């Protein structure tokens, strides 16, 4: 089954399987693939699937749609083509077995579970993917400091772990060989890192850093 893998600055933030004949992409929350960024138009582009063929069409967006660096109006996508919208890169994978990805959890703010279990959500973009390949680097975890889940700790064992509430505020913590970074993914509300709003650009996490998302306080603990 074909899929689109969305990333920014090399950080994978979401993966969406193309299961419908028509899949919309844009900033508005009713799109199938939602990218909450001002560089993305409310209704930016549409993916039309006919059998094994997938065509991308720009919907007269403000900033345009690019495929492999070239501006396009309508184009058939080939395996591993990269769609570019603003700073976002969306990789098209025509064969689901061609990219070995696994889902990570989506943790609802204030209700971090003791184990990393996938959250159930009707939104197709609710879960962010993690590369299945091992990434060397230090181990770390997120400890909840407030709310009903206070005292619970979740190990950051995936390449990408998303925290927050889809459609409200979601941030992604990415494991890199040299350490961990956090970035805003979607939602009008943004996570706070040591009191400052987290942007879409990856920010380095240090041991003891305090995160706050939708009123829930958490601490980054690195071994």
N, C-alpha and C positions, 0 to 999 in steps of 0.2 A: 504494500500500500504506500503510495507516495506521501511525502511529508515535507514540511517547511521547518527549518531550524533557525530561529532568530537569535542573533548575537550582536553585541556592541563592544567594541574595543577588545575583541577576542573572548569575551565572556558570554557563554551561552545562557540565555534567559528564558527561553521557552521553545517548545516543540509542538507542532500542530499537524496531525495526520489529516490528509485530504480525503474525506469520506463522502463529500457531497459534490454534485455536479457544478455548484457555484459556491465559491468561498470568498468572502469579502475581507478586505484588509484596510484598516484605517484607525484614526484616533478615537472615534466615537465608540462607546461601550457595546453597542449592538452589533459591531462587526465580529466576524468569526475569528479573525486574528487582530487583536487590539494592541496598538503600540501608542502608549500615552506620551507623546512628544509633540511639541509645537511644529516641528519640521514635517510632521505627517498630517495630511489632510484628513478631515472627518471621514470622508469616503475616498480613500486614496487609490485603491486598485482592486481588481477582482481576478480570481483564478478560476478558470473554467475547465472542467475535466470531462473528457469524452473518451471513455475506454481507458487506454493507457496514455493518452495524450493530454497534456496540461498546457493551456495557453494563459499567459499573463496579459492583462489589459489595464493600462493606466486610465483612471476615471477623471481626466482633466485636472489632475492634482496641481497644487501650487508649486511644489518643488520638483515635480517630475519623478519618474521611476526609471531606474537603470538596471541593466542586466550585463554583468561582467564589464562594468565601466561604461557602457554605451546606453544613451537615452533611448527608450523604446515607448511606442504607443501600444502595440500589441505584438506579442511574440510567443512562439512555442518554446517551452522550457525543456532543456536537456538535463540529464542526470549531472549533478554537481554544479549546475549554474548558480551564480550568486546574484540575487536581487538586492539592489542598494536603494535605500530610502533614507535620506539624511545620513546620520552616522550609523544607522542600523544596516546590518548585512543579514540577508535571509537566504540560506542555502537550500536549494531544491534537491531532494533525494528521491529518485523515482522508485528505487527498490528498498523496502524497509530493511532487508537483510544486508544492504550495502553499508549501513552505518549502525554500529553497535552501540545503542544508547539505552539508558534505563532511566525511569522516572525517579525523581526525588520527592520528598514530602512537601506539602504546603502546610505550614503550621499556622493555625488561626491565632491571632494575637490574644493573649490572656488564657490560652488553653493549650500550651505546649504539652504534648504527650511524653511519657517517659521513654517511649520507643518511637523510632522514625517510621510512622505509618502514613500511607498516602491519604490525603484528605479527599472526601467525596464532594465534588462540585460539578454542576452541569456545564460550567464554562470550559470550552475545549482548550483554553490557554491557562488553566488554573495551575498546572504543574510545570515546573521547569526541568529540563533534562540534565543529566550528568553524563559526561563521557565515561564509558565503562572501563577504559584503560586506567591503570593505576597511575597516580601522581605522587611522586615522592615529595616529602615535606613534613613539617612538624604536625603533631596532632593537636586538636583544639576542640572546644565545646562551647555551647551557649547555655548559660545558667539563668533561669527565670528568677527575678528578684521581687516581683509584685504580682498581685492577682491570685486567682484560685490555684494556679500552677506554680506558685512561688516555691523555690527550693529544688525544683526539678531541673535536670541537666540533660542536654541532648548533644551527643558527640557529632562533630562535623566530619563524617566519614565519606561523604559524596564529594564529587568535584564541584557540584553546584547544589546548594541547599537554599530553598526559598522560605522566607518567613513572612507572616502577615495574613491579611484577609483579601482574597481576590476581588478586584473591583473597587476596593477601598484604599488599601495601602499594602504593597508588596515590595520587599527588598530581597536581593540575592547575595548570599555569601559564597564566594568562589575560592576553592583551594588551589593554590599555585605552588610550584616547587619551592619558592622562596618565602611563602607565607600565605595569609588570607586577605582578601579584599571584600568590601561590601559596596553595592551599588543599588540605586533606585530602579525598580522595574516598572511598576504601574501604580496608578491611583493618585488622587489629588493630594492626599496626606503623604508626607515623607517621613521615613525613619529619621531619628535624631542620633547622631554619633557624638557623644560627649557634649550634648546640648546644641550641636549645629546640624542643620538639615543635610541629609545625605543626597548627593546629586546623582545623575545618571553615569557620571564618571567613576570608575572604581577607586575606592579609598582604602588605604592600607589599614588593617586592624592590628592593634597591639594588645598584649596581655593586660587585662583589667579594663579595657575600654567599655564604656557604658552605652548601650543601645536602647532606644525607646521607640516603640511602634504601637500606634493606636492606644496609647495610655499604659502599655505594658513595658516595664523596665526589665532589661536583660543585660547580662555581663558576658563579654567575650573572655574566655579563659584558655590560654595556650600553655601546653605542657612544656 
